[in-house]
Each structure stands twice: as C-alpha cells, then as structure tokens.
C-alpha cells in the first residue's frame, strides 16, 4: 500500500519537520506545498529527510479564497505526475499530527482500499449560512481596487446557478482519498470550466470543490463521510480550537488517525504526549 501525504504549510518549518518525521514510512512519500507568499529557504532542509519532496508549482494562498484549492491541485499534479503508483493521497496542513504510528495508518488504509475518507453534508444548501456561500460572490484573495463594491454588484446582477442535477455539498477541507479520485478531480475541473468559475468566487471553496465533485460522481457510494481526523470546534470560531496538553487524553480515545490543529510555539507538550503514547502502544 503506497501513500502520498500532501502537506500545505506556510509557517514553522520546525513543526513541519516534526510532522514529516512522525509520518515516515518506507511506503510513504511526503509532498510539501509551501505558500508562495513566504520564503522557501527555511523549508529547504526538509528535503534532506527520507521521501520528502517540495511541490514545485507554488501558489500564493489567501484564506477563504480559491488559491488553497489551486495549491492542493498543484500537489495532486506533482504526485500523479511522479510516475509512482499511489493508493491514497492524504491531505494535511502543517499544523496536523498523526495520532497513530505510521505502520498502523498504512495498515488501516490497506484494509480500506477504495474508500473515500472525506466529509460531505448533502443538506449543505438548506443551511442558511451555507446557502449564502453558494449564492453570493466573494473575491477573497483577489487584489483589485473596489473589491467589496464589485462583490456587491456581482451579487445583484449575476446569480450563481449550478447545472441541473449537480448537488453542491461540503464540509471539512482535509481528507484521505484514493489516488484515482484525485485523477478524476483534475479531469473534471479541466472539462467543466463553468463549474470551476462557480467555485472560484465563493467563500472557502476548499470546503466544497473536492467534496462536491466526488459526491456528484460514481465515487459517491464509497464516501465514508468520516475523514478520520479529530478537530475541536467547541469555541465556535472561524478556526478550530488550538489543541494543548489539556486535550491530550481525549485525543487518543476516538480511534482517529490525525488531529489538528497544533502550534509548538504555544504548546509542544501535547505532541510529546502523543509521541510517548504511540511509542508505548
């Protein structure tokens, strides 16, 4: 079972190094996309680690914008163009961390060949807040004068309408999918420019593009609606709770493969706890 990890990051190369080290497995390669807005030099030493590659086609990533989709697609292209046949592609951020040893992660995925570990919410468009995201235009990350005025004008004169039969859906950005799903996504986006335009100018399309494409495909029945990640949204903020040592015992109880998010500049003890627990299993 061959696994490609795709890590999107923009800060803290030391924490990314710790993540990469924890993910190491002889049948895993790790591809790291470093936001083009930041210098690449602090991340270059990571390539000295086994099976680690930097994504060459870097994207300037802006929160809430289509750029994070483009960064992910850039990683897909390099992974699929490597000539290596991967069974799964696992999308992580630089602030994620595994909760299981790499051998157990590989064993789990080998026993779940063909399953699509991604969250979807089929009733997305019936939720008031998400409905606005579908209908309203957002120009996040686009540097133009009068951007907010342009958004308001676009919302009045150009309704967003998806093709009949295409059900937009979404949920968490992070996933573990068969490599053939990534191939399908790239092909779909190349062949469906209208849908690309519909997704390009919405808020946080990374939470919808991949989910919607796979949900509206023959892969729908393979979707588990579980992305095997622990995330705490209890603070009801735009970003999940930063996990600390106080959260450590709970992290290890749910059978999750990964958790997010962590910041070793704020609390590295929680990662020490995870490493120790894994080593003693």
Buried (B, 14 or more C-beta within 10 A) or exposed (E): BBBBBBBBBBBBBEBBBBBBBBBBBEBBBBBBBBBBEBEEEBBEEBEEEEBBBBBEEBBBBBEBBBBBBBBBBBBBBBBBEEEEEBBBBBBBBBBBBBBBBBEBBBEBBBEBEEBBBBBBBBEBBEEEEBEEBBEBBBBBBBEEEEEEEBBEEBBEEEEBEBEEEBBBBBBBBBBBBBBBBBEBBBEBBEEBEEBBEBBBBBBBBBBBBBBBBBBBBEBBEBBBBEBBBBBBEEEEEEEBBBBBEEBBEEBBEEEBBBBBBBBBEEBBEBBEBBBEBBEEE
